[in-house]
Structure formats: C-alpha cells, structure tokens
Amino acid sequence: MSQAKLALQPRGPASLRRLHVDNLSQLTSERELRAFCAGHGPLQSVTLVFEPRTTGGESRLFGFVEYQTDEAAEHGLVALNGAMLHGHMLSVRVAIERTPAARDRGP
C-alpha cells in the first residue's frame, strides 16, 4: 500500500475526501485556501475555523478542505502536506469526524 493510501486511512469515522489543514497563517483567507487547494482537484467545500470567544474572530490557524472525489483528496493530501502558504509549512491529514461528546471535551 502506498504512503498516500496509508495516510488516507481514517483513524475514526471520516470521509476520505475531507482533509484537515493545519498551521495556516493568520493572513490566509478561505478564498486563498480554496485557490491554493483547487489546483489538485475539484473541491466540494473549504472552511476555516475561527475562535468564537474573540471579538475579531481570530483564526484558529486550521481549516478543512473537502474534495469531490477520493482520488482528488489523495492527490491534494500528497501535494499539500508540507507545502508552503504565507510562509507556513502546512500539515495535512484526513479529517476525523468528532462526535458531540468529543467536541465537548475540547481539542
């Protein structure tokens, strides 16, 4: 099994098409992340996560990118993991769907 195929195996309930993108810059917008990721396959959605407790809604420096196909997600995972965006090296992995109980416990 290839390294990318192993990385695509979720550790819990997850869609293989949804990737967790970590180590984003405060400068990165959803539009920029979408444009950066779209070159690796058709996208379903792009979402940045913001801190709800701040008045300015500061980025939590991670987000999610969902591709339309497993093949596009695999290509995106391989291409984006370790890529540089706004001077930050991205860390990309298959997103793990958290249950409501896990969300209550925090990160």
VOVO-860053 format. One record per residue (C-alpha): residue number from 1; x, y, z. Coordinates in nm, 3 decimals. Example, Ala and Ser with C-alpha at 12.3 -4.5 7.8 and 13.67 -1.06 7.14 Angstrom:
<nodes>
<node><num>1</num><x>1.230</x><y>-0.450</y><z>0.780</z></node>
<node><num>2</num><x>1.367</x><y>-0.106</y><z>0.714</z></node>
</nodes>
This chain:
<nodes>
<node><num>1</num><x>0.000</x><y>0.000</y><z>0.000</z></node>
<node><num>2</num><x>0.142</x><y>0.342</y><z>-0.096</z></node>
<node><num>3</num><x>0.236</x><y>0.604</y><z>0.163</z></node>
<node><num>4</num><x>-0.053</x><y>0.825</y><z>0.041</z></node>
<node><num>5</num><x>-0.302</x><y>0.536</y><z>0.069</z></node>
<node><num>6</num><x>-0.187</x><y>0.472</y><z>0.427</z></node>
<node><num>7</num><x>-0.222</x><y>0.841</y><z>0.512</z></node>
<node><num>8</num><x>-0.574</x><y>0.837</y><z>0.369</z></node>
<node><num>9</num><x>-0.690</x><y>0.564</y><z>0.606</z></node>
<node><num>10</num><x>-0.900</x><y>0.740</y><z>0.872</z></node>
<node><num>11</num><x>-0.842</x><y>0.668</y><z>1.240</z></node>
<node><num>12</num><x>-1.211</x><y>0.707</y><z>1.315</z></node>
<node><num>13</num><x>-1.535</x><y>0.774</y><z>1.130</z></node>
<node><num>14</num><x>-1.439</x><y>1.005</y><z>0.847</z></node>
<node><num>15</num><x>-1.483</x><y>1.086</y><z>0.485</z></node>
<node><num>16</num><x>-1.162</x><y>1.021</y><z>0.294</z></node>
<node><num>17</num><x>-1.243</x><y>1.331</y><z>0.092</z></node>
<node><num>18</num><x>-1.227</x><y>1.574</y><z>0.385</z></node>
<node><num>19</num><x>-0.879</x><y>1.693</y><z>0.481</z></node>
<node><num>20</num><x>-0.767</x><y>1.877</y><z>0.794</z></node>
<node><num>21</num><x>-0.523</x><y>2.157</y><z>0.703</z></node>
<node><num>22</num><x>-0.315</x><y>2.278</y><z>0.997</z></node>
<node><num>23</num><x>-0.052</x><y>2.550</y><z>1.054</z></node>
<node><num>24</num><x>-0.226</x><y>2.818</y><z>0.849</z></node>
<node><num>25</num><x>-0.120</x><y>3.181</y><z>0.874</z></node>
<node><num>26</num><x>-0.346</x><y>3.448</y><z>1.022</z></node>
<node><num>27</num><x>-0.323</x><y>3.604</y><z>0.674</z></node>
<node><num>28</num><x>-0.486</x><y>3.307</y><z>0.499</z></node>
<node><num>29</num><x>-0.846</x><y>3.358</y><z>0.385</z></node>
<node><num>30</num><x>-1.094</x><y>3.091</y><z>0.274</z></node>
<node><num>31</num><x>-1.070</x><y>3.229</y><z>-0.079</z></node>
<node><num>32</num><x>-0.689</x><y>3.194</y><z>-0.078</z></node>
<node><num>33</num><x>-0.702</x><y>2.843</y><z>0.069</z></node>
<node><num>34</num><x>-0.961</x><y>2.743</y><z>-0.193</z></node>
<node><num>35</num><x>-0.743</x><y>2.875</y><z>-0.475</z></node>
<node><num>36</num><x>-0.433</x><y>2.706</y><z>-0.329</z></node>
<node><num>37</num><x>-0.605</x><y>2.366</y><z>-0.300</z></node>
<node><num>38</num><x>-0.816</x><y>2.374</y><z>-0.617</z></node>
<node><num>39</num><x>-0.516</x><y>2.303</y><z>-0.838</z></node>
<node><num>40</num><x>-0.510</x><y>1.949</y><z>-0.700</z></node>
<node><num>41</num><x>-0.869</x><y>1.851</y><z>-0.780</z></node>
<node><num>42</num><x>-1.230</x><y>1.968</y><z>-0.772</z></node>
<node><num>43</num><x>-1.338</x><y>2.098</y><z>-0.432</z></node>
<node><num>44</num><x>-1.667</x><y>2.045</y><z>-0.250</z></node>
<node><num>45</num><x>-1.601</x><y>2.292</y><z>0.032</z></node>
<node><num>46</num><x>-1.337</x><y>2.493</y><z>0.218</z></node>
<node><num>47</num><x>-1.383</x><y>2.608</y><z>0.578</z></node>
<node><num>48</num><x>-1.153</x><y>2.799</y><z>0.810</z></node>
<node><num>49</num><x>-1.211</x><y>2.764</y><z>1.184</z></node>
<node><num>50</num><x>-1.233</x><y>3.081</y><z>1.392</z></node>
<node><num>51</num><x>-1.212</x><y>3.139</y><z>1.766</z></node>
<node><num>52</num><x>-1.566</x><y>3.225</y><z>1.880</z></node>
<node><num>53</num><x>-1.450</x><y>3.383</y><z>2.208</z></node>
<node><num>54</num><x>-1.266</x><y>3.673</y><z>2.047</z></node>
<node><num>55</num><x>-1.427</x><y>3.993</y><z>1.924</z></node>
<node><num>56</num><x>-1.229</x><y>3.988</y><z>1.600</z></node>
<node><num>57</num><x>-1.298</x><y>3.622</y><z>1.532</z></node>
<node><num>58</num><x>-0.931</x><y>3.526</y><z>1.511</z></node>
<node><num>59</num><x>-0.839</x><y>3.224</y><z>1.303</z></node>
<node><num>60</num><x>-0.757</x><y>2.909</y><z>1.496</z></node>
<node><num>61</num><x>-0.496</x><y>2.852</y><z>1.221</z></node>
<node><num>62</num><x>-0.656</x><y>2.540</y><z>1.077</z></node>
<node><num>63</num><x>-0.937</x><y>2.452</y><z>0.844</z></node>
<node><num>64</num><x>-1.095</x><y>2.181</y><z>0.633</z></node>
<node><num>65</num><x>-1.086</x><y>2.115</y><z>0.261</z></node>
<node><num>66</num><x>-1.328</x><y>1.864</y><z>0.110</z></node>
<node><num>67</num><x>-1.262</x><y>1.729</y><z>-0.238</z></node>
<node><num>68</num><x>-1.531</x><y>1.589</y><z>-0.467</z></node>
<node><num>69</num><x>-1.356</x><y>1.252</y><z>-0.517</z></node>
<node><num>70</num><x>-1.128</x><y>1.019</y><z>-0.320</z></node>
<node><num>71</num><x>-0.869</x><y>1.047</y><z>-0.598</z></node>
<node><num>72</num><x>-0.866</x><y>1.427</y><z>-0.578</z></node>
<node><num>73</num><x>-0.835</x><y>1.410</y><z>-0.196</z></node>
<node><num>74</num><x>-0.542</x><y>1.169</y><z>-0.223</z></node>
<node><num>75</num><x>-0.369</x><y>1.397</y><z>-0.475</z></node>
<node><num>76</num><x>-0.439</x><y>1.701</y><z>-0.257</z></node>
<node><num>77</num><x>-0.309</x><y>1.526</y><z>0.055</z></node>
<node><num>78</num><x>0.019</x><y>1.432</y><z>-0.109</z></node>
<node><num>79</num><x>0.066</x><y>1.771</y><z>-0.279</z></node>
<node><num>80</num><x>-0.037</x><y>1.995</y><z>0.012</z></node>
<node><num>81</num><x>0.125</x><y>1.822</y><z>0.309</z></node>
<node><num>82</num><x>0.449</x><y>2.014</y><z>0.361</z></node>
<node><num>83</num><x>0.357</x><y>2.285</y><z>0.108</z></node>
<node><num>84</num><x>0.427</x><y>2.647</y><z>0.199</z></node>
<node><num>85</num><x>0.150</x><y>2.907</y><z>0.218</z></node>
<node><num>86</num><x>0.218</x><y>3.260</y><z>0.354</z></node>
<node><num>87</num><x>0.550</x><y>3.134</y><z>0.491</z></node>
<node><num>88</num><x>0.391</x><y>2.848</y><z>0.688</z></node>
<node><num>89</num><x>0.453</x><y>2.479</y><z>0.616</z></node>
<node><num>90</num><x>0.112</x><y>2.311</y><z>0.601</z></node>
<node><num>91</num><x>0.034</x><y>1.989</y><z>0.784</z></node>
<node><num>92</num><x>-0.243</x><y>1.799</y><z>0.605</z></node>
<node><num>93</num><x>-0.415</x><y>1.476</y><z>0.705</z></node>
<node><num>94</num><x>-0.751</x><y>1.307</y><z>0.664</z></node>
<node><num>95</num><x>-1.004</x><y>1.478</y><z>0.891</z></node>
<node><num>96</num><x>-1.152</x><y>1.275</y><z>1.173</z></node>
<node><num>97</num><x>-1.519</x><y>1.334</y><z>1.241</z></node>
<node><num>98</num><x>-1.561</x><y>1.420</y><z>1.607</z></node>
<node><num>99</num><x>-1.866</x><y>1.302</y><z>1.796</z></node>
<node><num>100</num><x>-2.065</x><y>1.555</y><z>2.003</z></node>
<node><num>101</num><x>-1.911</x><y>1.413</y><z>2.323</z></node>
<node><num>102</num><x>-1.559</x><y>1.463</y><z>2.182</z></node>
<node><num>103</num><x>-1.643</x><y>1.822</y><z>2.086</z></node>
<node><num>104</num><x>-1.749</x><y>1.893</y><z>2.446</z></node>
<node><num>105</num><x>-1.413</x><y>1.775</y><z>2.577</z></node>
<node><num>106</num><x>-1.222</x><y>2.017</y><z>2.351</z></node>
<node><num>107</num><x>-0.906</x><y>1.959</y><z>2.143</z></node>
</nodes>
